[in-house]
């Protein structure tokens, strides 16, 4: 009986969450139509480019820091796959004596 009550409560909670969350996905009512002048578009574009360049520097430094570890991990993964494949192929070959 207790388990049935938990199940009903769980289903009710999921349905209530879905009812509240699904309308939140539709942002067509909340969109604002903004008309920018040529000058304003250039300013926004310049700001965007500056931020992207700043972010690129940070991401590049993170990649540089992690490069050796990522290469080692990739090589280990490739070697593991090849060893498994080799073992599978060797099992297919009959042993000759």
C-alpha positions in Angstrom: 0.0 0.0 0.0 2.8 2.4 0.9 4.6 1.6 -2.3 1.5 2.3 -4.3 1.1 5.7 -2.6 4.7 6.6 -3.5 4.1 5.5 -7.1 1.0 7.7 -7.4 2.9 10.6 -5.8 5.8 10.2 -8.2 3.5 10.1 -11.2 1.6 13.1 -10.0 4.9 15.0 -9.4 6.1 14.1 -12.9 2.9 15.2 -14.6 2.8 18.4 -12.6 6.4 19.1 -13.5 5.7 18.4 -17.2 2.7 20.7 -17.2 4.8 23.5 -15.8 7.9 23.0 -17.8 6.6 22.3 -21.3 5.0 25.8 -21.8 8.4 27.3 -20.7 10.0 25.9 -23.8 7.9 28.2 -26.1 9.6 31.5 -26.2 7.8 32.9 -29.2 5.7 35.2 -27.0 8.8 36.5 -25.2 10.8 37.4 -28.3 11.5 41.1 -28.8 11.9 42.5 -32.2 14.7 45.0 -32.1 15.7 46.9 -35.1 19.4 48.0 -34.9 20.9 50.7 -37.0 24.0 50.0 -39.1 26.2 51.7 -36.5 24.6 49.7 -33.6 25.1 46.4 -35.5 28.8 47.3 -36.0 29.2 48.0 -32.3 27.5 44.7 -31.4 29.6 42.8 -33.9 32.8 44.4 -32.6 31.9 43.5 -29.0 31.1 39.9 -30.1 34.4 39.6 -32.0 36.4 40.9 -29.0 34.7 38.5 -26.6 35.3 35.5 -29.0 39.0 36.4 -29.2 39.3 36.6 -25.4 37.5 33.3 -25.1 39.7 31.7 -27.8 42.8 32.6 -25.8 41.4 31.0 -22.7 40.3 27.8 -24.5 43.6 27.6 -26.3 45.5 27.7 -23.0 43.2 25.0 -21.6 43.9 22.8 -24.6 47.6 23.4 -24.3 47.5 22.4 -20.7 45.5 19.2 -21.4 47.1 18.3 -24.7 49.7 15.7 -23.4 47.1 14.0 -21.2 44.5 13.8 -24.1 47.1 12.4 -26.5 48.2 9.8 -24.0 44.6 8.8 -23.3 43.8 8.6 -27.0 46.8 6.4 -27.7 45.9 4.1 -24.8 42.4 3.8 -26.1 43.6 3.0 -29.7 46.1 0.4 -28.4 43.4 -1.2 -26.2 41.1 -1.5 -29.2 43.8 -2.9 -31.4 44.8 -5.5 -28.8 41.2 -6.6 -28.4 41.0 -6.9 -32.2 44.2 -8.8 -32.4 43.1 -11.2 -29.7 39.8 -11.8 -31.5 41.6 -12.5 -34.8 44.2 -14.8 -33.1 41.3 -16.9 -31.7 40.0 -17.5 -35.2 43.3 -19.0 -36.3 43.6 -22.7 -35.5 46.8 -23.7 -33.6 49.0 -25.9 -35.8 51.3 -28.4 -34.1 
